[in-house]
Amino acid sequence: MDILSLNAAKRIYFVSKSEVAQWPGIGWLARATGTVFIERNRSHARSQTALFQQRLLAGHKLLFFPEGTSTDGQRVLGFKSTLFEAFVTPDLRDKICVQPVSVIYANPAGTDARFYGWWGDMDLGPHLLQMLARRQHGSVTVQYHAPLKVSDFDNRKALALACEQAVRAGHQAVSGQG
Protein backbone atom coordinates (compact mmCIF):
# COMPACT_ATOMS: atom_id res chain seq x y z
CA MET A 1 0.00 0.00 0.00
CA ASP A 2 2.89 2.37 0.71
CA ILE A 3 4.08 2.10 -2.88
CA LEU A 4 0.65 2.91 -4.31
CA SER A 5 0.11 5.80 -1.90
CA LEU A 6 3.53 7.36 -2.44
CA ASN A 7 3.58 6.90 -6.21
CA ALA A 8 0.13 8.50 -6.53
CA ALA A 9 1.49 11.78 -5.16
CA LYS A 10 4.83 12.19 -6.97
CA ARG A 11 6.88 10.61 -9.75
CA ILE A 12 9.46 8.65 -7.84
CA TYR A 13 11.68 5.64 -8.29
CA PHE A 14 11.65 3.06 -5.55
CA VAL A 15 14.65 1.30 -4.11
CA SER A 16 13.93 -2.32 -3.27
CA LYS A 17 15.69 -5.48 -2.25
CA SER A 18 16.72 -7.53 -5.26
CA GLU A 19 14.40 -10.43 -4.39
CA VAL A 20 11.35 -8.30 -5.27
CA ALA A 21 12.37 -8.34 -8.94
CA GLN A 22 11.51 -12.06 -9.03
CA TRP A 23 8.11 -11.83 -7.28
CA PRO A 24 5.17 -12.75 -9.53
CA GLY A 25 3.30 -9.68 -10.76
CA ILE A 26 4.89 -7.22 -8.36
CA GLY A 27 8.37 -7.90 -9.73
CA TRP A 28 7.27 -7.14 -13.27
CA LEU A 29 5.57 -3.93 -12.14
CA ALA A 30 8.63 -2.88 -10.13
CA ARG A 31 10.96 -3.45 -13.08
CA ALA A 32 8.60 -1.62 -15.47
CA THR A 33 8.49 1.46 -13.24
CA GLY A 34 12.27 1.84 -12.96
CA THR A 35 12.77 0.46 -9.45
CA VAL A 36 16.40 0.37 -8.34
CA PHE A 37 17.14 -3.12 -7.01
CA ILE A 38 19.83 -3.54 -4.38
CA GLU A 39 21.58 -6.43 -2.70
CA ARG A 40 21.55 -6.34 1.09
CA ASN A 41 25.19 -7.21 1.29
CA ARG A 42 28.09 -5.02 2.38
CA SER A 43 30.22 -6.26 -0.52
CA HIS A 44 27.82 -4.50 -2.93
CA ALA A 45 27.72 -1.19 -1.01
CA ARG A 46 30.22 0.64 -3.22
CA SER A 47 28.52 -0.26 -6.52
CA GLN A 48 25.10 0.58 -5.08
CA THR A 49 26.38 3.95 -3.88
CA ALA A 50 27.61 4.64 -7.43
CA LEU A 51 24.22 3.63 -8.85
CA PHE A 52 22.39 5.93 -6.42
CA GLN A 53 24.70 8.80 -7.34
CA GLN A 54 24.16 8.23 -11.05
CA ARG A 55 20.38 8.21 -10.68
CA LEU A 56 20.27 11.21 -8.32
CA LEU A 57 22.56 13.29 -10.53
CA ALA A 58 20.23 12.45 -13.44
CA GLY A 59 17.43 14.10 -11.46
CA HIS A 60 15.64 10.96 -10.32
CA LYS A 61 13.84 11.09 -6.99
CA LEU A 62 14.68 7.86 -5.19
CA LEU A 63 12.52 6.53 -2.39
CA PHE A 64 13.59 3.84 0.03
CA PHE A 65 12.32 2.45 3.30
CA PRO A 66 15.23 2.86 5.76
CA GLU A 67 13.70 0.64 8.42
CA GLY A 68 14.83 -2.23 6.23
CA THR A 69 11.74 -4.33 6.88
CA SER A 70 7.96 -4.12 6.95
CA THR A 71 6.00 -3.77 10.19
CA ASP A 72 2.52 -3.88 11.64
CA GLY A 73 2.33 -0.12 11.07
CA GLN A 74 1.91 0.76 14.74
CA ARG A 75 5.38 2.20 15.26
CA VAL A 76 8.44 3.45 13.43
CA LEU A 77 11.50 1.23 13.74
CA GLY A 78 15.06 2.53 13.85
CA PHE A 79 16.47 3.58 10.49
CA LYS A 80 19.44 1.75 9.03
CA SER A 81 21.95 4.31 7.83
CA THR A 82 23.66 2.26 5.10
CA LEU A 83 21.57 3.56 2.19
CA PHE A 84 22.25 7.14 3.29
CA GLU A 85 25.94 6.71 2.41
CA ALA A 86 25.43 7.74 -1.21
CA PHE A 87 24.06 11.12 -0.13
CA VAL A 88 27.09 12.17 1.93
CA THR A 89 29.68 11.57 -0.77
CA PRO A 90 31.56 14.61 -2.14
CA ASP A 91 29.68 14.43 -5.47
CA LEU A 92 26.28 14.82 -3.80
CA ARG A 93 26.44 16.19 -0.25
CA ASP A 94 26.30 19.85 -1.32
CA LYS A 95 23.79 19.27 -4.13
CA ILE A 96 20.87 17.38 -2.64
CA CYS A 97 18.33 17.30 0.12
CA VAL A 98 16.59 14.30 1.63
CA GLN A 99 12.88 14.59 2.32
CA PRO A 100 11.50 12.35 5.07
CA VAL A 101 7.93 11.15 4.54
CA SER A 102 5.49 9.65 7.04
CA VAL A 103 2.82 7.26 5.77
CA ILE A 104 0.09 6.61 8.34
CA TYR A 105 -2.89 4.31 7.86
CA ALA A 106 -6.21 4.45 9.69
CA ASN A 107 -7.75 0.99 9.68
CA PRO A 108 -11.34 0.35 8.61
CA ALA A 109 -13.89 0.56 11.43
CA GLY A 110 -14.17 -2.67 13.36
CA THR A 111 -10.85 -4.14 12.21
CA ASP A 112 -7.58 -4.75 14.00
CA ALA A 113 -5.44 -1.59 14.19
CA ARG A 114 -2.78 -3.55 12.29
CA PHE A 115 -5.11 -4.25 9.35
CA TYR A 116 -2.86 -2.60 6.73
CA GLY A 117 0.41 -3.86 8.20
CA TRP A 118 2.38 -6.63 6.54
CA TRP A 119 5.14 -8.17 8.60
CA GLY A 120 6.88 -11.30 9.75
CA ASP A 121 6.03 -14.41 7.79
CA MET A 122 2.70 -13.10 6.45
CA ASP A 123 2.05 -14.10 2.83
CA LEU A 124 1.66 -11.03 0.64
CA GLY A 125 -0.98 -12.42 -1.75
CA PRO A 126 -3.62 -13.35 0.86
CA HIS A 127 -2.90 -10.12 2.73
CA LEU A 128 -3.53 -8.02 -0.40
CA LEU A 129 -6.71 -9.95 -1.19
CA GLN A 130 -8.00 -9.40 2.34
CA MET A 131 -7.41 -5.65 2.03
CA LEU A 132 -8.88 -5.35 -1.45
CA ALA A 133 -11.97 -7.42 -0.58
CA ARG A 134 -13.12 -4.98 2.10
CA ARG A 135 -16.27 -2.99 1.31
CA GLN A 136 -15.27 -0.27 3.76
CA HIS A 137 -11.70 0.99 3.70
CA GLY A 138 -9.70 3.11 6.06
CA SER A 139 -7.56 6.01 5.00
CA VAL A 140 -3.95 6.95 4.46
CA THR A 141 -2.14 10.15 5.36
CA VAL A 142 1.07 10.95 3.48
CA GLN A 143 2.99 13.67 5.28
CA TYR A 144 5.98 15.24 3.53
CA HIS A 145 8.39 16.74 6.05
CA ALA A 146 10.77 19.60 5.42
CA PRO A 147 13.65 18.57 3.16
CA LEU A 148 16.97 18.19 4.98
CA LYS A 149 20.13 19.57 3.35
CA VAL A 150 22.62 16.75 3.39
CA SER A 151 25.49 19.21 3.89
CA ASP A 152 23.97 20.20 7.26
CA PHE A 153 24.88 16.78 8.69
CA ASP A 154 28.30 15.43 9.66
CA ASN A 155 27.68 11.91 8.41
CA ARG A 156 25.11 9.37 7.19
CA LYS A 157 24.21 8.28 10.72
CA ALA A 158 23.28 11.81 11.77
CA LEU A 159 21.24 12.27 8.57
CA ALA A 160 19.46 8.94 9.06
CA LEU A 161 18.65 9.80 12.68
CA ALA A 162 17.21 13.21 11.71
CA CYS A 163 15.03 11.52 9.06
CA GLU A 164 13.91 8.87 11.55
CA GLN A 165 12.96 11.52 14.11
CA ALA A 166 10.92 13.46 11.54
CA VAL A 167 9.06 10.34 10.38
CA ARG A 168 8.42 9.21 13.97
CA ALA A 169 7.10 12.66 14.93
CA GLY A 170 4.77 12.65 11.92
CA HIS A 171 3.53 9.17 12.77
CA GLN A 172 2.93 10.13 16.40
CA ALA A 173 1.14 13.36 15.46
CA VAL A 174 -1.33 11.62 13.16
CA SER A 175 -1.76 8.21 14.79
CA GLY A 176 -0.92 9.00 18.40
CA GLN A 177 1.62 6.15 18.34
CA GLY A 178 5.37 6.07 17.80
C-alpha positions in Angstrom: 0.0 0.0 0.0 2.9 2.4 0.7 4.1 2.1 -2.9 0.7 2.9 -4.3 0.1 5.8 -1.9 3.5 7.4 -2.4 3.6 6.9 -6.2 0.1 8.5 -6.5 1.5 11.8 -5.2 4.8 12.2 -7.0 6.9 10.6 -9.8 9.5 8.7 -7.8 11.7 5.6 -8.3 11.6 3.1 -5.6 14.6 1.3 -4.1 13.9 -2.3 -3.3 15.7 -5.5 -2.2 16.7 -7.5 -5.3 14.4 -10.4 -4.4 11.4 -8.3 -5.3 12.4 -8.3 -8.9 11.5 -12.1 -9.0 8.1 -11.8 -7.3 5.2 -12.7 -9.5 3.3 -9.7 -10.8 4.9 -7.2 -8.4 8.4 -7.9 -9.7 7.3 -7.1 -13.3 5.6 -3.9 -12.1 8.6 -2.9 -10.1 11.0 -3.4 -13.1 8.6 -1.6 -15.5 8.5 1.5 -13.2 12.3 1.8 -13.0 12.8 0.5 -9.5 16.4 0.4 -8.3 17.1 -3.1 -7.0 19.8 -3.5 -4.4 21.6 -6.4 -2.7 21.5 -6.3 1.1 25.2 -7.2 1.3 28.1 -5.0 2.4 30.2 -6.3 -0.5 27.8 -4.5 -2.9 27.7 -1.2 -1.0 30.2 0.6 -3.2 28.5 -0.3 -6.5 25.1 0.6 -5.1 26.4 3.9 -3.9 27.6 4.6 -7.4 24.2 3.6 -8.9 22.4 5.9 -6.4 24.7 8.8 -7.3 24.2 8.2 -11.0 20.4 8.2 -10.7 20.3 11.2 -8.3 22.6 13.3 -10.5 20.2 12.4 -13.4 17.4 14.1 -11.5 15.6 11.0 -10.3 13.8 11.1 -7.0 14.7 7.9 -5.2 12.5 6.5 -2.4 13.6 3.8 0.0 12.3 2.5 3.3 15.2 2.9 5.8 13.7 0.6 8.4 14.8 -2.2 6.2 11.7 -4.3 6.9 8.0 -4.1 7.0 6.0 -3.8 10.2 2.5 -3.9 11.6 2.3 -0.1 11.1 1.9 0.8 14.7 5.4 2.2 15.3 8.4 3.5 13.4 11.5 1.2 13.7 15.1 2.5 13.9 16.5 3.6 10.5 19.4 1.7 9.0 22.0 4.3 7.8 23.7 2.3 5.1 21.6 3.6 2.2 22.3 7.1 3.3 25.9 6.7 2.4 25.4 7.7 -1.2 24.1 11.1 -0.1 27.1 12.2 1.9 29.7 11.6 -0.8 31.6 14.6 -2.1 29.7 14.4 -5.5 26.3 14.8 -3.8 26.4 16.2 -0.2 26.3 19.9 -1.3 23.8 19.3 -4.1 20.9 17.4 -2.6 18.3 17.3 0.1 16.6 14.3 1.6 12.9 14.6 2.3 11.5 12.3 5.1 7.9 11.1 4.5 5.5 9.7 7.0 2.8 7.3 5.8 0.1 6.6 8.3 -2.9 4.3 7.9 -6.2 4.4 9.7 -7.7 1.0 9.7 -11.3 0.4 8.6 -13.9 0.6 11.4 -14.2 -2.7 13.4 -10.8 -4.1 12.2 -7.6 -4.8 14.0 -5.4 -1.6 14.2 -2.8 -3.6 12.3 -5.1 -4.2 9.3 -2.9 -2.6 6.7 0.4 -3.9 8.2 2.4 -6.6 6.5 5.1 -8.2 8.6 6.9 -11.3 9.7 6.0 -14.4 7.8 2.7 -13.1 6.5 2.0 -14.1 2.8 1.7 -11.0 0.6 -1.0 -12.4 -1.8 -3.6 -13.4 0.9 -2.9 -10.1 2.7 -3.5 -8.0 -0.4 -6.7 -10.0 -1.2 -8.0 -9.4 2.3 -7.4 -5.7 2.0 -8.9 -5.3 -1.5 -12.0 -7.4 -0.6 -13.1 -5.0 2.1 -16.3 -3.0 1.3 -15.3 -0.3 3.8 -11.7 1.0 3.7 -9.7 3.1 6.1 -7.6 6.0 5.0 -3.9 6.9 4.5 -2.1 10.2 5.4 1.1 10.9 3.5 3.0 13.7 5.3 6.0 15.2 3.5 8.4 16.7 6.1 10.8 19.6 5.4 13.6 18.6 3.2 17.0 18.2 5.0 20.1 19.6 3.3 22.6 16.8 3.4 25.5 19.2 3.9 24.0 20.2 7.3 24.9 16.8 8.7 28.3 15.4 9.7 27.7 11.9 8.4 25.1 9.4 7.2 24.2 8.3 10.7 23.3 11.8 11.8 21.2 12.3 8.6 19.5 8.9 9.1 18.6 9.8 12.7 17.2 13.2 11.7 15.0 11.5 9.1 13.9 8.9 11.6 13.0 11.5 14.1 10.9 13.5 11.5 9.1 10.3 10.4 8.4 9.2 14.0 7.1 12.7 14.9 4.8 12.7 11.9 3.5 9.2 12.8 2.9 10.1 16.4 1.1 13.4 15.5 -1.3 11.6 13.2 -1.8 8.2 14.8 -0.9 9.0 18.4 1.6 6.2 18.3 5.4 6.1 17.8 
